[in-house]
């Protein structure tokens, strides 16, 4: 939901760092000594954000610019 909010309204970018820090802090608190699990969770967050961003922008990426009528 956060990634969708960030792409639909730029105001979400202002609290993106705080939201990310909260998620990472929660992961670190859950897996204090298991550094592999912490890294895996952070990579999972990144993958979800990238895939969601691609899904949102895919119609614009696949559309031929000559087909657009302004």
Biopython code that builds the backbone (N, CA, C, O; Angstrom):
import numpy as np
from Bio.PDB.StructureBuilder import StructureBuilder

atoms = [
    (1, "UNK", "N", (0.831, -1.193, 0.000)),
    (1, "UNK", "CA", (0.000, 0.000, 0.000)),
    (1, "UNK", "C", (0.876, 1.258, 0.000)),
    (1, "UNK", "O", (0.527, 2.266, -0.614)),
    (2, "UNK", "N", (2.009, 1.186, 0.691)),
    (2, "UNK", "CA", (2.881, 2.356, 0.737)),
    (2, "UNK", "C", (3.442, 2.682, -0.642)),
    (2, "UNK", "O", (3.494, 3.851, -1.024)),
    (3, "UNK", "N", (3.860, 1.671, -1.390)),
    (3, "UNK", "CA", (4.416, 1.908, -2.720)),
    (3, "UNK", "C", (3.368, 2.510, -3.640)),
    (3, "UNK", "O", (3.680, 3.400, -4.431)),
    (4, "UNK", "N", (2.151, 2.047, -3.553)),
    (4, "UNK", "CA", (1.068, 2.606, -4.374)),
    (4, "UNK", "C", (0.828, 4.062, -3.984)),
    (4, "UNK", "O", (0.613, 4.907, -4.852)),
    (5, "UNK", "N", (0.862, 4.359, -2.695)),
    (5, "UNK", "CA", (0.681, 5.744, -2.251)),
    (5, "UNK", "C", (1.814, 6.628, -2.753)),
    (5, "UNK", "O", (1.586, 7.776, -3.132)),
    (6, "UNK", "N", (3.016, 6.106, -2.758)),
    (6, "UNK", "CA", (4.160, 6.887, -3.199)),
    (6, "UNK", "C", (4.079, 7.206, -4.685)),
    (6, "UNK", "O", (4.514, 8.276, -5.112)),
    (7, "UNK", "N", (3.535, 6.304, -5.467)),
    (7, "UNK", "CA", (3.426, 6.539, -6.907)),
    (7, "UNK", "C", (2.215, 7.397, -7.261)),
    (7, "UNK", "O", (2.210, 8.046, -8.306)),
    (8, "UNK", "N", (1.218, 7.412, -6.434)),
    (8, "UNK", "CA", (0.030, 8.189, -6.774)),
    (8, "UNK", "C", (0.086, 9.610, -6.224)),
    (8, "UNK", "O", (-0.551, 10.507, -6.776)),
    (9, "UNK", "N", (0.816, 9.823, -5.175)),
    (9, "UNK", "CA", (0.896, 11.153, -4.571)),
    (9, "UNK", "C", (2.316, 11.372, -4.066)),
    (9, "UNK", "O", (2.796, 10.607, -3.229)),
    (10, "UNK", "N", (2.986, 12.392, -4.555)),
    (10, "UNK", "CA", (4.388, 12.615, -4.213)),
    (10, "UNK", "C", (4.593, 12.978, -2.746)),
    (10, "UNK", "O", (5.719, 12.915, -2.252)),
    (11, "UNK", "N", (3.536, 13.354, -2.044)),
    (11, "UNK", "CA", (3.666, 13.671, -0.620)),
    (11, "UNK", "C", (4.139, 12.452, 0.179)),
    (11, "UNK", "O", (4.733, 12.605, 1.246)),
    (12, "UNK", "N", (3.883, 11.264, -0.325)),
    (12, "UNK", "CA", (4.305, 10.054, 0.374)),
    (12, "UNK", "C", (5.824, 9.923, 0.401)),
    (12, "UNK", "O", (6.365, 9.216, 1.251)),
    (13, "UNK", "N", (6.514, 10.587, -0.507)),
    (13, "UNK", "CA", (7.977, 10.535, -0.528)),
    (13, "UNK", "C", (8.548, 11.192, 0.730)),
    (13, "UNK", "O", (9.628, 10.811, 1.183)),
    (14, "UNK", "N", (7.848, 12.163, 1.294)),
    (14, "UNK", "CA", (8.342, 12.842, 2.487)),
    (14, "UNK", "C", (8.443, 11.911, 3.682)),
    (14, "UNK", "O", (9.346, 12.069, 4.503)),
    (15, "UNK", "N", (7.552, 10.955, 3.803)),
    (15, "UNK", "CA", (7.643, 10.042, 4.935)),
    (15, "UNK", "C", (8.168, 8.670, 4.534)),
    (15, "UNK", "O", (8.051, 7.720, 5.308)),
    (16, "UNK", "N", (8.740, 8.547, 3.351)),
    (16, "UNK", "CA", (9.274, 7.267, 2.891)),
    (16, "UNK", "C", (10.435, 6.794, 3.760)),
    (16, "UNK", "O", (10.503, 5.616, 4.108)),
    (17, "UNK", "N", (11.341, 7.691, 4.111)),
    (17, "UNK", "CA", (12.498, 7.302, 4.915)),
    (17, "UNK", "C", (12.064, 6.853, 6.308)),
    (17, "UNK", "O", (12.588, 5.869, 6.832)),
    (18, "UNK", "N", (11.125, 7.555, 6.903)),
    (18, "UNK", "CA", (10.640, 7.168, 8.233)),
    (18, "UNK", "C", (9.924, 5.815, 8.183)),
    (18, "UNK", "O", (10.085, 4.992, 9.084)),
    (19, "UNK", "N", (9.143, 5.591, 7.142)),
    (19, "UNK", "CA", (8.433, 4.320, 6.989)),
    (19, "UNK", "C", (9.432, 3.176, 6.823)),
    (19, "UNK", "O", (9.277, 2.118, 7.433)),
    (20, "UNK", "N", (10.465, 3.392, 5.987)),
    (20, "UNK", "CA", (11.497, 2.385, 5.775)),
    (20, "UNK", "C", (12.254, 2.110, 7.071)),
    (20, "UNK", "O", (12.524, 0.955, 7.398)),
    (21, "UNK", "N", (12.596, 3.159, 7.807)),
    (21, "UNK", "CA", (13.316, 2.980, 9.072)),
    (21, "UNK", "C", (12.464, 2.197, 10.084)),
    (21, "UNK", "O", (12.990, 1.380, 10.839)),
    (22, "UNK", "N", (11.169, 2.446, 10.095)),
    (22, "UNK", "CA", (10.293, 1.697, 10.985)),
    (22, "UNK", "C", (10.234, 0.225, 10.641)),
    (22, "UNK", "O", (10.250, -0.629, 11.528)),
    (23, "UNK", "N", (10.165, -0.076, 9.340)),
    (23, "UNK", "CA", (10.144, -1.486, 8.918)),
    (23, "UNK", "C", (11.460, -2.190, 9.244)),
    (23, "UNK", "O", (11.459, -3.317, 9.738)),
    (24, "UNK", "N", (12.572, -1.529, 8.970)),
    (24, "UNK", "CA", (13.876, -2.131, 9.257)),
    (24, "UNK", "C", (14.066, -2.287, 10.764)),
    (24, "UNK", "O", (14.598, -3.299, 11.221)),
    (25, "UNK", "N", (13.641, -1.304, 11.524)),
    (25, "UNK", "CA", (13.744, -1.409, 12.979)),
    (25, "UNK", "C", (12.941, -2.566, 13.538)),
    (25, "UNK", "O", (13.371, -3.247, 14.469)),
    (26, "UNK", "N", (11.783, -2.778, 12.965)),
    (26, "UNK", "CA", (10.949, -3.897, 13.417)),
    (26, "UNK", "C", (11.602, -5.238, 13.084)),
    (26, "UNK", "O", (11.561, -6.171, 13.886)),
    (27, "UNK", "N", (12.210, -5.330, 11.884)),
    (27, "UNK", "CA", (12.897, -6.561, 11.493)),
    (27, "UNK", "C", (14.096, -6.804, 12.407)),
    (27, "UNK", "O", (14.323, -7.934, 12.841)),
    (28, "UNK", "N", (14.859, -5.765, 12.700)),
    (28, "UNK", "CA", (16.026, -5.918, 13.567)),
    (28, "UNK", "C", (15.594, -6.338, 14.978)),
    (28, "UNK", "O", (16.258, -7.159, 15.611)),
    (29, "UNK", "N", (14.500, -5.786, 15.461)),
    (29, "UNK", "CA", (14.017, -6.161, 16.793)),
    (29, "UNK", "C", (13.560, -7.621, 16.826)),
    (29, "UNK", "O", (13.728, -8.300, 17.839)),
    (30, "UNK", "N", (12.991, -8.100, 15.735)),
    (30, "UNK", "CA", (12.507, -9.484, 15.698)),
    (30, "UNK", "C", (13.641, -10.496, 15.577)),
    (30, "UNK", "O", (13.590, -11.564, 16.187)),
    (31, "UNK", "N", (14.672, -10.162, 14.786)),
    (31, "UNK", "CA", (15.774, -11.103, 14.518)),
    (31, "UNK", "C", (17.095, -10.465, 14.951)),
    (31, "UNK", "O", (17.939, -10.173, 14.104)),
    (32, "UNK", "N", (17.283, -10.249, 16.223)),
    (32, "UNK", "CA", (18.442, -9.506, 16.737)),
    (32, "UNK", "C", (19.781, -10.115, 16.347)),
    (32, "UNK", "O", (20.693, -9.384, 15.961)),
    (33, "UNK", "N", (19.921, -11.410, 16.437)),
    (33, "UNK", "CA", (21.230, -12.029, 16.200)),
    (33, "UNK", "C", (21.322, -12.757, 14.873)),
    (33, "UNK", "O", (22.410, -13.179, 14.483)),
    (34, "UNK", "N", (20.232, -12.911, 14.184)),
    (34, "UNK", "CA", (20.229, -13.637, 12.916)),
    (34, "UNK", "C", (20.370, -12.630, 11.758)),
    (34, "UNK", "O", (19.377, -12.188, 11.181)),
    (35, "UNK", "N", (21.621, -12.279, 11.435)),
    (35, "UNK", "CA", (21.882, -11.253, 10.430)),
    (35, "UNK", "C", (21.479, -11.684, 9.027)),
    (35, "UNK", "O", (21.137, -10.846, 8.193)),
    (36, "UNK", "N", (21.517, -12.965, 8.769)),
    (36, "UNK", "CA", (21.092, -13.473, 7.465)),
    (36, "UNK", "C", (19.601, -13.252, 7.270)),
    (36, "UNK", "O", (19.164, -12.875, 6.183)),
    (37, "UNK", "N", (18.829, -13.482, 8.300)),
    (37, "UNK", "CA", (17.373, -13.278, 8.225)),
    (37, "UNK", "C", (17.051, -11.788, 8.075)),
    (37, "UNK", "O", (16.127, -11.428, 7.346)),
    (38, "UNK", "N", (17.809, -10.915, 8.762)),
    (38, "UNK", "CA", (17.596, -9.472, 8.631)),
    (38, "UNK", "C", (17.842, -9.034, 7.200)),
    (38, "UNK", "O", (17.041, -8.296, 6.627)),
    (39, "UNK", "N", (18.944, -9.483, 6.622)),
    (39, "UNK", "CA", (19.263, -9.122, 5.238)),
    (39, "UNK", "C", (18.226, -9.685, 4.273)),
    (39, "UNK", "O", (17.850, -9.015, 3.311)),
    (40, "UNK", "N", (17.764, -10.897, 4.518)),
    (40, "UNK", "CA", (16.753, -11.499, 3.651)),
    (40, "UNK", "C", (15.443, -10.707, 3.699)),
    (40, "UNK", "O", (14.797, -10.527, 2.666)),
    (41, "UNK", "N", (15.052, -10.243, 4.859)),
    (41, "UNK", "CA", (13.820, -9.457, 4.985)),
    (41, "UNK", "C", (13.946, -8.102, 4.281)),
    (41, "UNK", "O", (12.996, -7.647, 3.644)),
    (42, "UNK", "N", (15.104, -7.459, 4.391)),
    (42, "UNK", "CA", (15.310, -6.169, 3.723)),
    (42, "UNK", "C", (15.313, -6.348, 2.207)),
    (42, "UNK", "O", (14.768, -5.516, 1.482)),
    (43, "UNK", "N", (15.920, -7.421, 1.731)),
    (43, "UNK", "CA", (15.890, -7.720, 0.291)),
    (43, "UNK", "C", (14.459, -8.002, -0.159)),
    (43, "UNK", "O", (14.065, -7.615, -1.259)),
    (44, "UNK", "N", (13.687, -8.672, 0.682)),
    (44, "UNK", "CA", (12.282, -8.941, 0.373)),
    (44, "UNK", "C", (11.499, -7.633, 0.249)),
    (44, "UNK", "O", (10.690, -7.482, -0.667)),
    (45, "UNK", "N", (11.731, -6.691, 1.158)),
    (45, "UNK", "CA", (11.073, -5.379, 1.076)),
    (45, "UNK", "C", (11.413, -4.694, -0.250)),
    (45, "UNK", "O", (10.532, -4.170, -0.931)),
    (46, "UNK", "N", (12.693, -4.705, -0.603)),
    (46, "UNK", "CA", (13.125, -4.073, -1.847)),
    (46, "UNK", "C", (12.507, -4.715, -3.067)),
    (46, "UNK", "O", (12.108, -4.022, -4.003)),
    (47, "UNK", "N", (12.423, -6.030, -3.066)),
    (47, "UNK", "CA", (11.831, -6.754, -4.189)),
    (47, "UNK", "C", (10.350, -6.415, -4.334)),
    (47, "UNK", "O", (9.859, -6.219, -5.446)),
    (48, "UNK", "N", (9.652, -6.349, -3.228)),
    (48, "UNK", "CA", (8.220, -6.013, -3.273)),
    (48, "UNK", "C", (8.014, -4.608, -3.825)),
    (48, "UNK", "O", (7.107, -4.382, -4.626)),
    (49, "UNK", "N", (8.853, -3.660, -3.398)),
    (49, "UNK", "CA", (8.727, -2.280, -3.895)),
    (49, "UNK", "C", (9.021, -2.214, -5.388)),
    (49, "UNK", "O", (8.296, -1.543, -6.122)),
    (50, "UNK", "N", (10.057, -2.887, -5.851)),
    (50, "UNK", "CA", (10.418, -2.850, -7.274)),
    (50, "UNK", "C", (9.345, -3.515, -8.127)),
    (50, "UNK", "O", (8.966, -2.973, -9.166)),
    (51, "UNK", "N", (8.851, -4.668, -7.714)),
    (51, "UNK", "CA", (7.815, -5.367, -8.493)),
    (51, "UNK", "C", (6.528, -4.547, -8.535)),
    (51, "UNK", "O", (5.900, -4.435, -9.587)),
    (52, "UNK", "N", (6.138, -3.981, -7.411)),
    (52, "UNK", "CA", (4.935, -3.149, -7.386)),
    (52, "UNK", "C", (5.098, -1.924, -8.272)),
    (52, "UNK", "O", (4.163, -1.540, -8.975)),
    (53, "UNK", "N", (6.268, -1.309, -8.247)),
    (53, "UNK", "CA", (6.528, -0.151, -9.100)),
    (53, "UNK", "C", (6.451, -0.531, -10.575)),
    (53, "UNK", "O", (5.894, 0.215, -11.381)),
    (54, "UNK", "N", (7.003, -1.680, -10.930)),
    (54, "UNK", "CA", (6.934, -2.124, -12.323)),
    (54, "UNK", "C", (5.498, -2.390, -12.756)),
    (54, "UNK", "O", (5.118, -2.055, -13.878)),
    (55, "UNK", "N", (4.706, -2.982, -11.887)),
    (55, "UNK", "CA", (3.303, -3.243, -12.222)),
    (55, "UNK", "C", (2.553, -1.935, -12.440)),
    (55, "UNK", "O", (1.733, -1.828, -13.352)),
    (56, "UNK", "N", (2.837, -0.938, -11.600)),
    (56, "UNK", "CA", (2.161, 0.352, -11.739)),
    (56, "UNK", "C", (2.561, 1.051, -13.036)),
    (56, "UNK", "O", (1.708, 1.618, -13.718)),
    (57, "UNK", "N", (3.836, 1.017, -13.383)),
    (57, "UNK", "CA", (4.336, 1.748, -14.553)),
    (57, "UNK", "C", (4.302, 0.948, -15.853)),
    (57, "UNK", "O", (4.578, 1.508, -16.914)),
    (58, "UNK", "N", (3.976, -0.334, -15.805)),
    (58, "UNK", "CA", (3.997, -1.175, -16.997)),
    (58, "UNK", "C", (3.112, -0.653, -18.137)),
    (58, "UNK", "O", (3.556, -0.700, -19.284)),
    (59, "UNK", "N", (1.909, -0.165, -17.899)),
    (59, "UNK", "CA", (1.124, 0.361, -19.027)),
    (59, "UNK", "C", (1.810, 1.527, -19.735)),
    (59, "UNK", "O", (1.699, 1.664, -20.953)),
    (60, "UNK", "N", (2.512, 2.359, -18.988)),
    (60, "UNK", "CA", (3.210, 3.484, -19.594)),
    (60, "UNK", "C", (4.477, 3.051, -20.306)),
    (60, "UNK", "O", (4.853, 3.639, -21.321)),
    (61, "UNK", "N", (5.137, 2.030, -19.784)),
    (61, "UNK", "CA", (6.351, 1.522, -20.403)),
    (61, "UNK", "C", (6.042, 0.817, -21.716)),
    (61, "UNK", "O", (6.790, 0.949, -22.685)),
    (62, "UNK", "N", (4.947, 0.071, -21.751)),
    (62, "UNK", "CA", (4.610, -0.715, -22.944)),
    (62, "UNK", "C", (3.892, 0.096, -24.015)),
    (62, "UNK", "O", (3.812, -0.342, -25.163)),
    (63, "UNK", "N", (3.369, 1.263, -23.666)),
    (63, "UNK", "CA", (2.651, 2.068, -24.632)),
    (63, "UNK", "C", (3.629, 2.766, -25.551)),
    (63, "UNK", "O", (4.605, 3.367, -25.101)),
    (64, "UNK", "N", (3.360, 2.683, -26.836)),
    (64, "UNK", "CA", (4.176, 3.376, -27.833)),
    (64, "UNK", "C", (3.875, 4.873, -27.737)),
    (64, "UNK", "O", (2.708, 5.266, -27.722)),
    (65, "UNK", "N", (4.893, 5.694, -27.673)),
    (65, "UNK", "CA", (4.661, 7.133, -27.513)),
    (65, "UNK", "C", (3.935, 7.747, -28.705)),
    (65, "UNK", "O", (3.315, 8.801, -28.562)),
    (66, "UNK", "N", (3.995, 7.118, -29.876)),
    (66, "UNK", "CA", (3.281, 7.631, -31.045)),
    (66, "UNK", "C", (1.776, 7.412, -30.912)),
    (66, "UNK", "O", (0.990, 8.088, -31.577)),
    (67, "UNK", "N", (1.373, 6.479, -30.063)),
    (67, "UNK", "CA", (-0.058, 6.210, -29.875)),
    (67, "UNK", "C", (-0.732, 7.197, -28.947)),
    (67, "UNK", "O", (-1.960, 7.278, -28.920)),
    (68, "UNK", "N", (0.036, 7.939, -28.195)),
    (68, "UNK", "CA", (-0.528, 8.875, -27.234)),
    (68, "UNK", "C", (-1.032, 10.122, -27.959)),
    (68, "UNK", "O", (-0.335, 10.682, -28.805)),
    (69, "UNK", "N", (-2.226, 10.542, -27.625)),
    (69, "UNK", "CA", (-2.804, 11.739, -28.223)),
    (69, "UNK", "C", (-2.985, 12.756, -27.102)),
    (69, "UNK", "O", (-3.647, 12.493, -26.097)),
    (70, "UNK", "N", (-2.382, 13.917, -27.302)),
    (70, "UNK", "CA", (-2.482, 14.950, -26.264)),
    (70, "UNK", "C", (-3.511, 15.967, -26.629)),
    (70, "UNK", "O", (-3.737, 16.915, -25.876)),
]
sb = StructureBuilder()
sb.init_structure("model")
sb.init_model(0)
sb.init_chain("A")
sb.init_seg("    ")
for serial, (resi, resn, name, xyz) in enumerate(atoms, 1):
    if name == "N":
        sb.init_residue(resn, " ", resi, " ")
    sb.init_atom(name, np.array(xyz, "f"), 0.0, 1.0, " ", f" {name:<3s}", serial, name[0])
structure = sb.get_structure()
